[in-house]
Every structure is written in C-alpha cells, then in structure tokens.
Amino acid sequence: MNLYSSTPFIEAFNKAYFPEVQLHLEEFALQGQVWRLPTFPDGKPITKWQFIDFFEPVSPSQAKTTNKTLPYIPNACHGVVTAKEWFYHNLFIPYEPSPLINWNNFASWDQFTNYIKSKSSKLVSDSKRRKSKLEKEVKSVESIQ
C-alpha cells in the first residue's frame, strides 16, 4: 500500500495539519481503479496537499467496491519501473519519475535505516544535521514509527 494511503501516515498528517478534525481513509473509484484517500468527515477527499507526493491505486485484492467517484487525482502513480527499465527502454516520456521505497523489503524501520547506512552513511548524518537545524529554528521534532 502507498505510504500516503496508510493509517499511520493519515494519523500523523491529521495531527499535523488538522488537529481539530478527525480524518479517515475512504475509497474512491477513478478510471476503473480504486484509490484510498485521506477524507474529511463530510466525505470530501484530500487529493493534493503539502508533503503528499503521489497516490497509487489499491491493489485489486485489497480494493472494495465503492460507489464514490473522483474526476481526477493531481498526483498519481499508475505504474512502477526499475531504473534499468527507465534508461534501457527510454521511458522518459510520458513518465514522471519519483522515488520509491518498497517497504515489503524491510521487516522494520531499523532494518531500513541499517540498509540506508550501508549504502551511504552521509545520508544518515545529513538527516540528523537537518533535524537538529529544524529543531533549533522551529521546535522539537517527533518521529512516528
């Protein structure tokens, strides 16, 4: 499932941007696919917001039948290709690239961070530096895992 359509993300997103409102996940149909989106209590879905990069359809095995529809979703991922496919098949158009982390490859957050450290310790130290700077300029940052 897409991170932006997950319960933990919606809870954090809700707490950060709409602390007075209780958002929930709801499914909507668009072009023969089902999309799980953060939704206001009145039933209006959030399809675009700061820090929501893109949505992707729910897998057919997880999709429920819904009679709610959407006219469009501004940022959506309709498929995934590997970097090798991207360059070998010259897929620059009409695709727009975005980073993907396949969370099925990691059993825990620690396993993911250990993987990142093995690839580049600079990423971890840079992230810590940026977090410290943010905390000095704004306030304490809380990690949700």
N, CA and C atoms as a LAMMPS dump frame, in Angstrom:
ITEM: TIMESTEP
0
ITEM: NUMBER OF ATOMS
435
ITEM: BOX BOUNDS ff ff ff
-5.0000000000000000e+02 5.0000000000000000e+02
-5.0000000000000000e+02 5.0000000000000000e+02
-5.0000000000000000e+02 5.0000000000000000e+02
ITEM: ATOMS id mol type element x y z
1 1 1 N 0.847 -1.183 0
2 1 2 C 0 0 0
3 1 3 C 0.891 1.244 0
4 2 1 N 0.429 2.234 -0.685
5 2 2 C 1.132 3.502 -0.759
6 2 3 C 1.196 4.142 0.626
7 3 1 N 2.352 4.688 0.973
8 3 2 C 2.532 5.345 2.274
9 3 3 C 1.447 6.378 2.534
10 4 1 N 1.098 7.177 1.531
11 4 2 C 0.145 8.268 1.716
12 4 3 C -1.287 7.771 1.901
13 5 1 N -1.498 6.478 1.675
14 5 2 C -2.814 5.874 1.875
15 5 3 C -2.817 4.943 3.082
16 6 1 N -1.825 5.078 3.94
17 6 2 C -1.718 4.202 5.104
18 6 3 C -2.263 4.883 6.36
19 7 1 N -2.725 4.089 7.276
20 7 2 C -3.268 4.624 8.523
21 7 3 C -2.223 5.423 9.314
22 8 1 N -0.989 4.933 9.482
23 8 2 C -0.004 5.731 10.236
24 8 3 C 0.254 7.102 9.61
25 9 1 N 0.331 7.166 8.273
26 9 2 C 0.551 8.466 7.636
27 9 3 C -0.64 9.381 7.882
28 10 1 N -1.848 8.85 7.718
29 10 2 C -3.044 9.676 7.899
30 10 3 C -3.121 10.194 9.33
31 11 1 N -2.778 9.36 10.31
32 11 2 C -2.796 9.805 11.707
33 11 3 C -1.806 10.95 11.923
34 12 1 N -0.599 10.819 11.39
35 12 2 C 0.408 11.876 11.544
36 12 3 C -0.003 13.128 10.767
37 13 1 N -0.478 12.949 9.554
38 13 2 C -0.939 14.048 8.713
39 13 3 C -2.086 14.797 9.394
40 14 1 N -3.025 14.027 9.939
41 14 2 C -4.179 14.591 10.647
42 14 3 C -3.716 15.425 11.836
43 15 1 N -2.805 14.872 12.634
44 15 2 C -2.308 15.553 13.831
45 15 3 C -1.57 16.842 13.476
46 16 1 N -0.816 16.815 12.373
47 16 2 C -0.026 17.981 11.983
48 16 3 C -0.855 19.087 11.344
49 17 1 N -1.786 18.735 10.477
50 17 2 C -2.489 19.747 9.689
51 17 3 C -3.933 20.009 10.111
52 18 1 N -4.578 19.026 10.705
53 18 2 C -5.989 19.181 11.059
54 18 3 C -6.258 18.654 12.471
55 19 1 N -5.608 19.202 13.481
56 19 2 C -5.746 18.645 14.833
57 19 3 C -7.175 18.73 15.382
58 20 1 N -7.99 19.612 14.841
59 20 2 C -9.368 19.776 15.336
60 20 3 C -10.373 18.918 14.566
61 21 1 N -9.916 18.226 13.525
62 21 2 C -10.801 17.44 12.663
63 21 3 C -10.315 15.992 12.65
64 22 1 N -11.23 15.045 12.57
65 22 2 C -10.837 13.635 12.509
66 22 3 C -10.93 13.139 11.061
67 23 1 N -9.771 13.007 10.392
68 23 2 C -9.737 12.465 9.038
69 23 3 C -9.875 10.948 9.1
70 24 1 N -10.263 10.359 7.99
71 24 2 C -10.312 8.908 7.883
72 24 3 C -9.943 8.519 6.453
73 25 1 N -9.663 7.246 6.23
74 25 2 C -9.369 6.755 4.893
75 25 3 C -10.659 6.29 4.247
76 26 1 N -10.838 6.672 2.998
77 26 2 C -12.028 6.25 2.272
78 26 3 C -11.619 5.888 0.853
79 27 1 N -12.36 4.985 0.237
80 27 2 C -12.023 4.539 -1.106
81 27 3 C -12.918 5.199 -2.143
82 28 1 N -12.285 5.572 -3.292
83 28 2 C -12.966 6.245 -4.384
84 28 3 C -12.576 5.554 -5.69
85 29 1 N -13.503 5.506 -6.628
86 29 2 C -13.236 4.915 -7.931
87 29 3 C -12.838 5.998 -8.922
88 30 1 N -11.883 5.668 -9.789
89 30 2 C -11.455 6.56 -10.853
90 30 3 C -10.827 5.7 -11.944
91 31 1 N -11.342 5.796 -13.14
92 31 2 C -10.813 5.08 -14.306
93 31 3 C -10.644 3.585 -14.052
94 32 1 N -11.65 2.975 -13.448
95 32 2 C -11.632 1.533 -13.232
96 32 3 C -10.712 1.057 -12.119
97 33 1 N -10.167 1.989 -11.35
98 33 2 C -9.296 1.621 -10.239
99 33 3 C -9.848 2.229 -8.956
100 34 1 N -9.396 1.676 -7.822
101 34 2 C -9.836 2.164 -6.519
102 34 3 C -8.658 2.854 -5.843
103 35 1 N -8.941 4.022 -5.262
104 35 2 C -7.923 4.84 -4.623
105 35 3 C -8.319 5.073 -3.175
106 36 1 N -7.43 4.828 -2.237
107 36 2 C -7.673 5.051 -0.802
108 36 3 C -7.079 6.406 -0.45
109 37 1 N -7.953 7.334 -0.018
110 37 2 C -7.525 8.714 0.196
111 37 3 C -7.9 9.221 1.58
112 38 1 N -7.088 10.143 2.131
113 38 2 C -7.491 10.803 3.377
114 38 3 C -8.75 11.621 3.091
115 39 1 N -9.697 11.562 4.014
116 39 2 C -11.008 12.155 3.764
117 39 3 C -11.511 12.909 4.986
118 40 1 N -12.106 14.075 4.736
119 40 2 C -12.718 14.86 5.802
120 40 3 C -14.012 14.18 6.266
121 41 1 N -14.487 14.515 7.468
122 41 2 C -15.739 13.924 7.967
123 41 3 C -16.933 14.115 7.019
124 42 1 N -16.929 15.206 6.237
125 42 2 C -18.045 15.447 5.311
126 42 3 C -17.944 14.615 4.029
127 43 1 N -16.889 13.799 3.909
128 43 2 C -16.74 12.921 2.753
129 43 3 C -15.885 13.477 1.632
130 44 1 N -15.359 14.701 1.803
131 44 2 C -14.517 15.297 0.762
132 44 3 C -13.088 14.751 0.885
133 45 1 N -12.573 14.133 -0.194
134 45 2 C -11.22 13.573 -0.126
135 45 3 C -10.139 14.645 -0.296
136 46 1 N -8.983 14.373 0.261
137 46 2 C -7.818 15.227 0.071
138 46 3 C -6.986 14.571 -1.024
139 47 1 N -6.881 15.234 -2.164
140 47 2 C -6.115 14.677 -3.277
141 47 3 C -4.804 15.416 -3.517
142 48 1 N -4.631 16.555 -2.849
143 48 2 C -3.392 17.311 -3.012
144 48 3 C -3.14 18.093 -1.734
145 49 1 N -1.924 17.981 -1.204
146 49 2 C -1.552 18.717 -0.014
147 49 3 C -0.038 18.69 0.102
148 50 1 N 0.495 19.623 0.841
149 50 2 C 1.924 19.678 1.077
150 50 3 C 2.402 18.345 1.659
151 51 1 N 3.493 17.826 1.148
152 51 2 C 4.148 16.596 1.575
153 51 3 C 3.431 15.316 1.146
154 52 1 N 2.325 15.41 0.413
155 52 2 C 1.752 14.212 -0.196
156 52 3 C 2.25 14.214 -1.633
157 53 1 N 3.188 13.323 -1.936
158 53 2 C 3.822 13.338 -3.246
159 53 3 C 2.944 12.74 -4.342
160 54 1 N 2.339 11.591 -4.071
161 54 2 C 1.5 10.952 -5.075
162 54 3 C 0.678 9.838 -4.434
163 55 1 N -0.389 9.474 -5.095
164 55 2 C -1.205 8.335 -4.682
165 55 3 C -1.07 7.253 -5.742
166 56 1 N -1.347 6.023 -5.357
167 56 2 C -1.395 4.936 -6.322
168 56 3 C -2.614 4.081 -6.015
169 57 1 N -3.153 3.399 -7.023
170 57 2 C -4.376 2.639 -6.792
171 57 3 C -4.159 1.493 -5.806
172 58 1 N -5.231 1.138 -5.122
173 58 2 C -5.209 -0.002 -4.203
174 58 3 C -5.128 -1.266 -5.045
175 59 1 N -4.367 -2.256 -4.589
176 59 2 C -4.284 -3.499 -5.348
177 59 3 C -5.671 -4.132 -5.425
178 60 1 N -5.973 -4.811 -6.527
179 60 2 C -7.307 -5.404 -6.686
180 60 3 C -7.702 -6.314 -5.53
181 61 1 N -6.744 -6.997 -4.911
182 61 2 C -7.076 -7.892 -3.802
183 61 3 C -7.497 -7.129 -2.55
184 62 1 N -7.066 -5.866 -2.419
185 62 2 C -7.416 -5.051 -1.255
186 62 3 C -8.591 -4.115 -1.518
187 63 1 N -8.915 -3.913 -2.78
188 63 2 C -9.957 -2.948 -3.14
189 63 3 C -11.344 -3.451 -2.771
190 64 1 N -12.149 -2.523 -2.295
191 64 2 C -13.549 -2.811 -2.007
192 64 3 C -14.391 -2.142 -3.084
193 65 1 N -15.598 -2.607 -3.242
194 65 2 C -16.497 -1.949 -4.19
195 65 3 C -16.96 -0.641 -3.58
196 66 1 N -16.89 0.411 -4.372
197 66 2 C -17.308 1.723 -3.888
198 66 3 C -18.127 2.427 -4.961
199 67 1 N -19.105 3.2 -4.513
200 67 2 C -19.892 3.98 -5.471
201 67 3 C -19.462 5.447 -5.464
202 68 1 N -18.432 5.775 -4.686
203 68 2 C -17.908 7.143 -4.659
204 68 3 C -16.864 7.26 -5.762
205 69 1 N -16.951 8.352 -6.514
206 69 2 C -16.027 8.529 -7.632
207 69 3 C -15.302 9.87 -7.531
208 70 1 N -14.223 9.967 -8.276
209 70 2 C -13.435 11.206 -8.371
210 70 3 C -13.294 11.593 -9.83
211 71 1 N -13.229 12.889 -10.135
212 71 2 C -12.989 13.281 -11.519
213 71 3 C -11.512 13.108 -11.92
214 72 1 N -10.598 13.313 -10.962
215 72 2 C -9.166 13.158 -11.228
216 72 3 C -8.398 13.191 -9.912
217 73 1 N -7.149 12.786 -9.971
218 73 2 C -6.219 12.912 -8.849
219 73 3 C -4.982 13.602 -9.419
220 74 1 N -4.601 14.762 -8.878
221 74 2 C -3.494 15.531 -9.462
222 74 3 C -2.167 14.782 -9.535
223 75 1 N -1.8 14.063 -8.485
224 75 2 C -0.522 13.354 -8.459
225 75 3 C -0.786 11.884 -8.207
226 76 1 N -0.593 11.083 -9.252
227 76 2 C -0.888 9.655 -9.129
228 76 3 C 0.202 8.841 -9.794
229 77 1 N 0.448 7.672 -9.245
230 77 2 C 1.413 6.727 -9.798
231 77 3 C 0.612 5.576 -10.387
232 78 1 N 0.736 5.382 -11.68
233 78 2 C -0.01 4.316 -12.342
234 78 3 C 0.852 3.094 -12.62
235 79 1 N 2.115 3.18 -12.307
236 79 2 C 2.988 2.047 -12.554
237 79 3 C 4.372 2.302 -11.996
238 80 1 N 5.138 1.238 -11.899
239 80 2 C 6.485 1.322 -11.362
240 80 3 C 7.429 0.646 -12.354
241 81 1 N 8.536 1.293 -12.641
242 81 2 C 9.569 0.7 -13.473
243 81 3 C 10.887 0.793 -12.717
244 82 1 N 11.774 -0.123 -12.998
245 82 2 C 13.094 -0.077 -12.365
246 82 3 C 13.952 0.963 -13.079
247 83 1 N 15.052 1.351 -12.439
248 83 2 C 15.97 2.311 -13.064
249 83 3 C 16.51 1.742 -14.37
250 84 1 N 16.773 0.433 -14.399
251 84 2 C 17.279 -0.21 -15.618
252 84 3 C 16.248 -0.094 -16.745
253 85 1 N 14.983 -0.378 -16.429
254 85 2 C 13.925 -0.244 -17.438
255 85 3 C 13.809 1.201 -17.904
256 86 1 N 13.926 2.11 -16.954
257 86 2 C 13.787 3.536 -17.258
258 86 3 C 14.783 3.955 -18.338
259 87 1 N 16.044 3.578 -18.166
260 87 2 C 17.072 4.004 -19.098
261 87 3 C 17.137 3.119 -20.345
262 88 1 N 16.965 1.812 -20.174
263 88 2 C 17.098 0.885 -21.303
264 88 3 C 15.974 1.068 -22.318
265 89 1 N 14.76 1.317 -21.838
266 89 2 C 13.616 1.44 -22.741
267 89 3 C 13.271 2.887 -23.068
268 90 1 N 14.12 3.83 -22.666
269 90 2 C 13.909 5.246 -22.944
270 90 3 C 12.495 5.684 -22.544
271 91 1 N 12.172 5.52 -21.275
272 91 2 C 10.831 5.788 -20.774
273 91 3 C 10.66 7.204 -20.23
274 92 1 N 11.473 8.138 -20.655
275 92 2 C 11.418 9.488 -20.1
276 92 3 C 10.068 10.157 -20.338
277 93 1 N 9.413 9.843 -21.414
278 93 2 C 8.115 10.444 -21.718
279 93 3 C 7.163 9.293 -21.974
280 94 1 N 6.003 9.231 -21.422
281 94 2 C 5.287 10.237 -20.659
282 94 3 C 5.42 10.066 -19.151
283 95 1 N 6.41 9.333 -18.684
284 95 2 C 6.561 9.093 -17.255
285 95 3 C 7.185 10.284 -16.546
286 96 1 N 6.822 10.45 -15.282
287 96 2 C 7.489 11.403 -14.409
288 96 3 C 8.069 10.591 -13.261
289 97 1 N 9.387 10.626 -13.062
290 97 2 C 9.984 9.789 -12.03
291 97 3 C 9.726 10.313 -10.626
292 98 1 N 9.623 9.392 -9.704
293 98 2 C 9.545 9.743 -8.286
294 98 3 C 10.194 8.608 -7.503
295 99 1 N 10.743 8.904 -6.345
296 99 2 C 11.416 7.854 -5.571
297 99 3 C 10.416 6.829 -5.055
298 100 1 N 10.879 5.611 -4.926
299 100 2 C 10.029 4.534 -4.415
300 100 3 C 10.82 3.719 -3.409
301 101 1 N 10.232 3.472 -2.279
302 101 2 C 10.802 2.545 -1.305
303 101 3 C 9.81 1.4 -1.192
304 102 1 N 10.238 0.218 -1.565
305 102 2 C 9.367 -0.949 -1.455
306 102 3 C 9.47 -1.468 -0.025
307 103 1 N 8.495 -1.104 0.804
308 103 2 C 8.539 -1.44 2.228
309 103 3 C 8.407 -2.93 2.473
310 104 1 N 7.989 -3.693 1.477
311 104 2 C 7.923 -5.147 1.626
312 104 3 C 9.319 -5.748 1.785
313 105 1 N 10.338 -4.986 1.404
314 105 2 C 11.714 -5.47 1.517
315 105 3 C 12.296 -5.299 2.917
316 106 1 N 11.566 -4.63 3.808
317 106 2 C 12.084 -4.334 5.141
318 106 3 C 11.074 -4.759 6.198
319 107 1 N 11.531 -5.544 7.153
320 107 2 C 10.644 -6.031 8.221
321 107 3 C 10.417 -4.972 9.296
322 108 1 N 11.32 -3.996 9.383
323 108 2 C 11.198 -2.979 10.432
324 108 3 C 11.876 -1.695 9.983
325 109 1 N 11.601 -0.628 10.729
326 109 2 C 12.239 0.661 10.455
327 109 3 C 13.754 0.546 10.643
328 110 1 N 14.186 -0.177 11.689
329 110 2 C 15.621 -0.351 11.942
330 110 3 C 16.312 -1.054 10.774
331 111 1 N 15.644 -2.049 10.203
332 111 2 C 16.221 -2.749 9.06
333 111 3 C 16.385 -1.79 7.877
334 112 1 N 15.413 -0.917 7.694
335 112 2 C 15.504 0.075 6.621
336 112 3 C 16.663 1.044 6.875
337 113 1 N 16.748 1.589 8.093
338 113 2 C 17.824 2.55 8.37
339 113 3 C 19.201 1.889 8.282
340 114 1 N 19.306 0.626 8.677
341 114 2 C 20.583 -0.088 8.533
342 114 3 C 20.943 -0.245 7.055
343 115 1 N 19.943 -0.496 6.233
344 115 2 C 20.172 -0.591 4.791
345 115 3 C 20.682 0.745 4.244
346 116 1 N 20.038 1.832 4.646
347 116 2 C 20.453 3.163 4.188
348 116 3 C 21.887 3.448 4.635
349 117 1 N 22.202 3.113 5.897
350 117 2 C 23.562 3.33 6.407
351 117 3 C 24.585 2.544 5.596
352 118 1 N 24.219 1.335 5.174
353 118 2 C 25.16 0.516 4.402
354 118 3 C 25.419 1.107 3.022
355 119 1 N 24.471 1.872 2.507
356 119 2 C 24.626 2.492 1.191
357 119 3 C 25.367 3.82 1.267
358 120 1 N 25.057 4.591 2.304
359 120 2 C 25.702 5.895 2.442
360 120 3 C 25.498 6.427 3.85
361 121 1 N 26.565 6.456 4.62
362 121 2 C 26.459 6.996 5.977
363 121 3 C 26.21 8.504 5.934
364 122 1 N 26.547 9.137 4.817
365 122 2 C 26.345 10.578 4.678
366 122 3 C 24.85 10.925 4.744
367 123 1 N 23.99 10.073 4.189
368 123 2 C 22.55 10.331 4.219
369 123 3 C 22.031 10.404 5.649
370 124 1 N 22.488 9.5 6.483
371 124 2 C 22.029 9.462 7.873
372 124 3 C 22.54 10.676 8.637
373 125 1 N 23.826 10.99 8.497
374 125 2 C 24.369 12.147 9.22
375 125 3 C 23.759 13.455 8.708
376 126 1 N 23.506 13.544 7.4
377 126 2 C 22.875 14.736 6.839
378 126 3 C 21.449 14.89 7.365
379 127 1 N 20.742 13.783 7.478
380 127 2 C 19.373 13.814 8.006
381 127 3 C 19.371 14.278 9.465
382 128 1 N 20.304 13.774 10.254
383 128 2 C 20.402 14.19 11.665
384 128 3 C 20.741 15.676 11.771
385 129 1 N 21.64 16.135 10.91
386 129 2 C 22.017 17.552 10.911
387 129 3 C 20.816 18.429 10.573
388 130 1 N 20.062 18.036 9.567
389 130 2 C 18.883 18.816 9.164
390 130 3 C 17.814 18.807 10.252
391 131 1 N 17.665 17.677 10.922
392 131 2 C 16.689 17.592 12.02
393 131 3 C 17.088 18.545 13.141
394 132 1 N 18.371 18.552 13.5
395 132 2 C 18.848 19.451 14.559
396 132 3 C 18.615 20.904 14.187
397 133 1 N 18.885 21.242 12.948
398 133 2 C 18.676 22.617 12.48
399 133 3 C 17.196 22.991 12.56
400 134 1 N 16.336 22.077 12.136
401 134 2 C 14.894 22.321 12.194
402 134 3 C 14.432 22.519 13.633
403 135 1 N 14.935 21.703 14.544
404 135 2 C 14.543 21.813 15.948
405 135 3 C 15.013 23.144 16.555
406 136 1 N 16.163 23.623 16.142
407 136 2 C 16.641 24.909 16.637
408 136 3 C 15.783 26.055 16.106
409 137 1 N 15.378 25.946 14.845
410 137 2 C 14.628 27.025 14.214
411 137 3 C 13.127 26.987 14.522
412 138 1 N 12.569 25.807 14.721
413 138 2 C 11.123 25.693 14.899
414 138 3 C 10.799 25.17 16.288
415 139 1 N 10.9 23.86 16.457
416 139 2 C 10.681 23.221 17.76
417 139 3 C 11.042 21.745 17.645
418 140 1 N 10.871 21.009 18.705
419 140 2 C 11.22 19.605 18.742
420 140 3 C 10.46 18.798 17.682
421 141 1 N 11.15 17.873 17.059
422 141 2 C 10.57 17.002 16.036
423 141 3 C 10.366 15.627 16.632
424 142 1 N 9.167 15.097 16.445
425 142 2 C 8.837 13.774 16.981
426 142 3 C 8.752 12.77 15.846
427 143 1 N 9.426 11.629 15.997
428 143 2 C 9.359 10.575 14.997
429 143 3 C 8.184 9.661 15.268
430 144 1 N 7.469 9.322 14.233
431 144 2 C 6.344 8.38 14.355
432 144 3 C 6.728 7.13 13.578
433 145 1 N 6.741 6.01 14.262
434 145 2 C 7.11 4.751 13.612
435 145 3 C 6.071 3.706 13.862
